[in-house]
Amino acid sequence: MRLQGLYSELLELLSRNEELHLAKDKSPPFMVQQFKCELLK
């Protein structure tokens, strides 16, 4: 289940990155949203 750990690490980085984007221009990057949706399927 090493891959699962990598995924959660990646998601954590993405959400942190998303927060930075939101702070800057208030619009969440579409790719991040799409990626999260793919992972949650």
PyMOL Python script that loads the backbone (N, CA, C, O; Angstrom):
from pymol import cmd

cmd.read_pdbstr("""\
ATOM      1  N   MET A   1       0.824  -1.217   0.000  1.00  0.00           N
ATOM      2  CA  MET A   1       0.000   0.000   0.000  1.00  0.00           C
ATOM      3  C   MET A   1       0.856   1.265   0.000  1.00  0.00           C
ATOM      4  O   MET A   1       0.427   2.321   0.467  1.00  0.00           O
ATOM      5  N   ARG A   2       2.074   1.142  -0.532  1.00  0.00           N
ATOM      6  CA  ARG A   2       2.963   2.300  -0.582  1.00  0.00           C
ATOM      7  C   ARG A   2       2.369   3.399  -1.457  1.00  0.00           C
ATOM      8  O   ARG A   2       2.517   4.588  -1.173  1.00  0.00           O
ATOM      9  N   LEU A   3       1.697   2.981  -2.521  1.00  0.00           N
ATOM     10  CA  LEU A   3       1.102   3.927  -3.460  1.00  0.00           C
ATOM     11  C   LEU A   3       0.063   4.801  -2.762  1.00  0.00           C
ATOM     12  O   LEU A   3      -0.024   6.001  -3.022  1.00  0.00           O
ATOM     13  N   GLN A   4      -0.718   4.195  -1.878  1.00  0.00           N
ATOM     14  CA  GLN A   4      -1.738   4.942  -1.140  1.00  0.00           C
ATOM     15  C   GLN A   4      -1.099   6.055  -0.323  1.00  0.00           C
ATOM     16  O   GLN A   4      -1.629   7.164  -0.248  1.00  0.00           O
ATOM     17  N   GLY A   5       0.045   5.753   0.290  1.00  0.00           N
ATOM     18  CA  GLY A   5       0.762   6.755   1.069  1.00  0.00           C
ATOM     19  C   GLY A   5       1.238   7.901   0.193  1.00  0.00           C
ATOM     20  O   GLY A   5       1.159   9.068   0.579  1.00  0.00           O
ATOM     21  N   LEU A   6       1.732   7.559  -0.986  1.00  0.00           N
ATOM     22  CA  LEU A   6       2.183   8.584  -1.923  1.00  0.00           C
ATOM     23  C   LEU A   6       1.017   9.456  -2.366  1.00  0.00           C
ATOM     24  O   LEU A   6       1.150  10.673  -2.490  1.00  0.00           O
ATOM     25  N   TYR A   7      -0.120   8.822  -2.600  1.00  0.00           N
ATOM     26  CA  TYR A   7      -1.315   9.570  -3.010  1.00  0.00           C
ATOM     27  C   TYR A   7      -1.747  10.571  -1.953  1.00  0.00           C
ATOM     28  O   TYR A   7      -2.049  11.724  -2.263  1.00  0.00           O
ATOM     29  N   SER A   8      -1.775  10.122  -0.692  1.00  0.00           N
ATOM     30  CA  SER A   8      -2.225  11.033   0.365  1.00  0.00           C
ATOM     31  C   SER A   8      -1.228  12.166   0.557  1.00  0.00           C
ATOM     32  O   SER A   8      -1.612  13.299   0.846  1.00  0.00           O
ATOM     33  N   GLU A   9       0.064  11.852   0.392  1.00  0.00           N
ATOM     34  CA  GLU A   9       1.087  12.892   0.485  1.00  0.00           C
ATOM     35  C   GLU A   9       0.884  13.918  -0.630  1.00  0.00           C
ATOM     36  O   GLU A   9       0.959  15.126  -0.407  1.00  0.00           O
ATOM     37  N   LEU A  10       0.628  13.411  -1.821  1.00  0.00           N
ATOM     38  CA  LEU A  10       0.415  14.271  -2.982  1.00  0.00           C
ATOM     39  C   LEU A  10      -0.823  15.140  -2.794  1.00  0.00           C
ATOM     40  O   LEU A  10      -0.810  16.331  -3.107  1.00  0.00           O
ATOM     41  N   LEU A  11      -1.887  14.538  -2.283  1.00  0.00           N
ATOM     42  CA  LEU A  11      -3.118  15.290  -2.030  1.00  0.00           C
ATOM     43  C   LEU A  11      -2.889  16.392  -1.009  1.00  0.00           C
ATOM     44  O   LEU A  11      -3.431  17.491  -1.129  1.00  0.00           O
ATOM     45  N   GLU A  12      -2.078  16.083   0.000  1.00  0.00           N
ATOM     46  CA  GLU A  12      -1.798  17.083   1.023  1.00  0.00           C
ATOM     47  C   GLU A  12      -1.059  18.266   0.409  1.00  0.00           C
ATOM     48  O   GLU A  12      -1.375  19.421   0.690  1.00  0.00           O
ATOM     49  N   LEU A  13      -0.076  17.967  -0.430  1.00  0.00           N
ATOM     50  CA  LEU A  13       0.661  19.025  -1.118  1.00  0.00           C
ATOM     51  C   LEU A  13      -0.262  19.829  -2.023  1.00  0.00           C
ATOM     52  O   LEU A  13      -0.183  21.056  -2.078  1.00  0.00           O
ATOM     53  N   LEU A  14      -1.134  19.126  -2.727  1.00  0.00           N
ATOM     54  CA  LEU A  14      -2.066  19.802  -3.632  1.00  0.00           C
ATOM     55  C   LEU A  14      -3.005  20.730  -2.884  1.00  0.00           C
ATOM     56  O   LEU A  14      -3.261  21.850  -3.325  1.00  0.00           O
ATOM     57  N   SER A  15      -3.516  20.267  -1.755  1.00  0.00           N
ATOM     58  CA  SER A  15      -4.453  21.112  -1.013  1.00  0.00           C
ATOM     59  C   SER A  15      -3.740  22.321  -0.419  1.00  0.00           C
ATOM     60  O   SER A  15      -4.318  23.403  -0.318  1.00  0.00           O
ATOM     61  N   ARG A  16      -2.468  22.129  -0.022  1.00  0.00           N
ATOM     62  CA  ARG A  16      -1.695  23.268   0.478  1.00  0.00           C
ATOM     63  C   ARG A  16      -1.444  24.259  -0.652  1.00  0.00           C
ATOM     64  O   ARG A  16      -1.546  25.472  -0.471  1.00  0.00           O
ATOM     65  N   ASN A  17      -1.116  23.720  -1.816  1.00  0.00           N
ATOM     66  CA  ASN A  17      -0.889  24.542  -2.999  1.00  0.00           C
ATOM     67  C   ASN A  17      -2.165  25.284  -3.381  1.00  0.00           C
ATOM     68  O   ASN A  17      -2.133  26.448  -3.780  1.00  0.00           O
ATOM     69  N   GLU A  18      -3.285  24.584  -3.249  1.00  0.00           N
ATOM     70  CA  GLU A  18      -4.589  25.160  -3.569  1.00  0.00           C
ATOM     71  C   GLU A  18      -4.887  26.339  -2.642  1.00  0.00           C
ATOM     72  O   GLU A  18      -5.410  27.364  -3.078  1.00  0.00           O
ATOM     73  N   GLU A  19      -4.554  26.185  -1.372  1.00  0.00           N
ATOM     74  CA  GLU A  19      -4.766  27.273  -0.415  1.00  0.00           C
ATOM     75  C   GLU A  19      -3.977  28.512  -0.819  1.00  0.00           C
ATOM     76  O   GLU A  19      -4.465  29.636  -0.703  1.00  0.00           O
ATOM     77  N   LEU A  20      -2.757  28.297  -1.293  1.00  0.00           N
ATOM     78  CA  LEU A  20      -1.938  29.417  -1.754  1.00  0.00           C
ATOM     79  C   LEU A  20      -2.598  30.101  -2.945  1.00  0.00           C
ATOM     80  O   LEU A  20      -2.648  31.329  -3.025  1.00  0.00           O
ATOM     81  N   HIS A  21      -3.102  29.288  -3.865  1.00  0.00           N
ATOM     82  CA  HIS A  21      -3.788  29.838  -5.037  1.00  0.00           C
ATOM     83  C   HIS A  21      -5.022  30.629  -4.620  1.00  0.00           C
ATOM     84  O   HIS A  21      -5.280  31.719  -5.132  1.00  0.00           O
ATOM     85  N   LEU A  22      -5.776  30.064  -3.686  1.00  0.00           N
ATOM     86  CA  LEU A  22      -6.992  30.728  -3.217  1.00  0.00           C
ATOM     87  C   LEU A  22      -6.656  32.058  -2.566  1.00  0.00           C
ATOM     88  O   LEU A  22      -7.376  33.042  -2.734  1.00  0.00           O
ATOM     89  N   ALA A  23      -5.578  32.081  -1.835  1.00  0.00           N
ATOM     90  CA  ALA A  23      -5.158  33.317  -1.178  1.00  0.00           C
ATOM     91  C   ALA A  23      -4.771  34.364  -2.225  1.00  0.00           C
ATOM     92  O   ALA A  23      -4.990  35.563  -2.047  1.00  0.00           O
ATOM     93  N   LYS A  24      -4.188  33.870  -3.321  1.00  0.00           N
ATOM     94  CA  LYS A  24      -3.731  34.801  -4.355  1.00  0.00           C
ATOM     95  C   LYS A  24      -4.875  35.341  -5.207  1.00  0.00           C
ATOM     96  O   LYS A  24      -5.045  36.554  -5.329  1.00  0.00           O
ATOM     97  N   ASP A  25      -5.661  34.434  -5.798  1.00  0.00           N
ATOM     98  CA  ASP A  25      -6.650  34.936  -6.764  1.00  0.00           C
ATOM     99  C   ASP A  25      -8.066  34.389  -6.579  1.00  0.00           C
ATOM    100  O   ASP A  25      -8.931  34.616  -7.426  1.00  0.00           O
ATOM    101  N   LYS A  26      -8.306  33.680  -5.493  1.00  0.00           N
ATOM    102  CA  LYS A  26      -9.658  33.228  -5.131  1.00  0.00           C
ATOM    103  C   LYS A  26     -10.298  32.227  -6.097  1.00  0.00           C
ATOM    104  O   LYS A  26     -11.492  31.949  -5.991  1.00  0.00           O
ATOM    105  N   SER A  27      -9.520  31.687  -7.034  1.00  0.00           N
ATOM    106  CA  SER A  27     -10.109  30.668  -7.901  1.00  0.00           C
ATOM    107  C   SER A  27      -9.275  29.390  -7.833  1.00  0.00           C
ATOM    108  O   SER A  27      -8.113  29.388  -8.240  1.00  0.00           O
ATOM    109  N   PRO A  28      -9.857  28.306  -7.324  1.00  0.00           N
ATOM    110  CA  PRO A  28      -9.116  27.050  -7.210  1.00  0.00           C
ATOM    111  C   PRO A  28      -8.743  26.504  -8.582  1.00  0.00           C
ATOM    112  O   PRO A  28      -9.568  26.522  -9.495  1.00  0.00           O
ATOM    113  N   PRO A  29      -7.534  26.028  -8.741  1.00  0.00           N
ATOM    114  CA  PRO A  29      -7.103  25.474 -10.031  1.00  0.00           C
ATOM    115  C   PRO A  29      -7.966  24.272 -10.416  1.00  0.00           C
ATOM    116  O   PRO A  29      -8.170  23.353  -9.624  1.00  0.00           O
ATOM    117  N   PHE A  30      -8.457  24.303 -11.629  1.00  0.00           N
ATOM    118  CA  PHE A  30      -9.349  23.253 -12.111  1.00  0.00           C
ATOM    119  C   PHE A  30      -8.691  21.875 -12.068  1.00  0.00           C
ATOM    120  O   PHE A  30      -9.325  20.891 -11.688  1.00  0.00           O
ATOM    121  N   MET A  31      -7.430  21.809 -12.457  1.00  0.00           N
ATOM    122  CA  MET A  31      -6.733  20.530 -12.500  1.00  0.00           C
ATOM    123  C   MET A  31      -6.685  19.868 -11.127  1.00  0.00           C
ATOM    124  O   MET A  31      -6.809  18.648 -11.019  1.00  0.00           O
ATOM    125  N   VAL A  32      -6.508  20.659 -10.094  1.00  0.00           N
ATOM    126  CA  VAL A  32      -6.465  20.110  -8.740  1.00  0.00           C
ATOM    127  C   VAL A  32      -7.812  19.489  -8.385  1.00  0.00           C
ATOM    128  O   VAL A  32      -7.875  18.386  -7.842  1.00  0.00           O
ATOM    129  N   GLN A  33      -8.878  20.202  -8.694  1.00  0.00           N
ATOM    130  CA  GLN A  33     -10.222  19.689  -8.425  1.00  0.00           C
ATOM    131  C   GLN A  33     -10.458  18.380  -9.180  1.00  0.00           C
ATOM    132  O   GLN A  33     -10.978  17.412  -8.626  1.00  0.00           O
ATOM    133  N   GLN A  34     -10.069  18.373 -10.437  1.00  0.00           N
ATOM    134  CA  GLN A  34     -10.267  17.200 -11.274  1.00  0.00           C
ATOM    135  C   GLN A  34      -9.470  16.015 -10.731  1.00  0.00           C
ATOM    136  O   GLN A  34      -9.969  14.891 -10.686  1.00  0.00           O
ATOM    137  N   PHE A  35      -8.235  16.274 -10.321  1.00  0.00           N
ATOM    138  CA  PHE A  35      -7.375  15.229  -9.782  1.00  0.00           C
ATOM    139  C   PHE A  35      -7.987  14.626  -8.521  1.00  0.00           C
ATOM    140  O   PHE A  35      -7.999  13.407  -8.350  1.00  0.00           O
ATOM    141  N   LYS A  36      -8.489  15.480  -7.649  1.00  0.00           N
ATOM    142  CA  LYS A  36      -9.119  15.003  -6.420  1.00  0.00           C
ATOM    143  C   LYS A  36     -10.322  14.127  -6.743  1.00  0.00           C
ATOM    144  O   LYS A  36     -10.520  13.082  -6.124  1.00  0.00           O
ATOM    145  N   CYS A  37     -11.117  14.550  -7.706  1.00  0.00           N
ATOM    146  CA  CYS A  37     -12.294  13.777  -8.100  1.00  0.00           C
ATOM    147  C   CYS A  37     -11.884  12.406  -8.617  1.00  0.00           C
ATOM    148  O   CYS A  37     -12.526  11.406  -8.297  1.00  0.00           O
ATOM    149  N   GLU A  38     -10.836  12.352  -9.403  1.00  0.00           N
ATOM    150  CA  GLU A  38     -10.342  11.084  -9.942  1.00  0.00           C
ATOM    151  C   GLU A  38      -9.917  10.154  -8.812  1.00  0.00           C
ATOM    152  O   GLU A  38     -10.209   8.959  -8.844  1.00  0.00           O
ATOM    153  N   LEU A  39      -9.228  10.700  -7.816  1.00  0.00           N
ATOM    154  CA  LEU A  39      -8.743   9.888  -6.705  1.00  0.00           C
ATOM    155  C   LEU A  39      -9.883   9.365  -5.844  1.00  0.00           C
ATOM    156  O   LEU A  39      -9.806   8.258  -5.309  1.00  0.00           O
ATOM    157  N   LEU A  40     -10.930  10.152  -5.710  1.00  0.00           N
ATOM    158  CA  LEU A  40     -12.026   9.772  -4.819  1.00  0.00           C
ATOM    159  C   LEU A  40     -12.980   8.743  -5.421  1.00  0.00           C
ATOM    160  O   LEU A  40     -13.818   8.180  -4.716  1.00  0.00           O
ATOM    161  N   LYS A  41     -12.853   8.502  -6.716  1.00  0.00           N
ATOM    162  CA  LYS A  41     -13.732   7.518  -7.369  1.00  0.00           C
ATOM    163  C   LYS A  41     -13.554   6.123  -6.769  1.00  0.00           C
ATOM    164  O   LYS A  41     -14.214   5.177  -7.199  1.00  0.00           O
TER     165      LYS A  41
END
""", "prot")
cmd.dss("prot")
cmd.show_as("cartoon", "prot")
cmd.util.cbc("prot")
cmd.orient("prot")
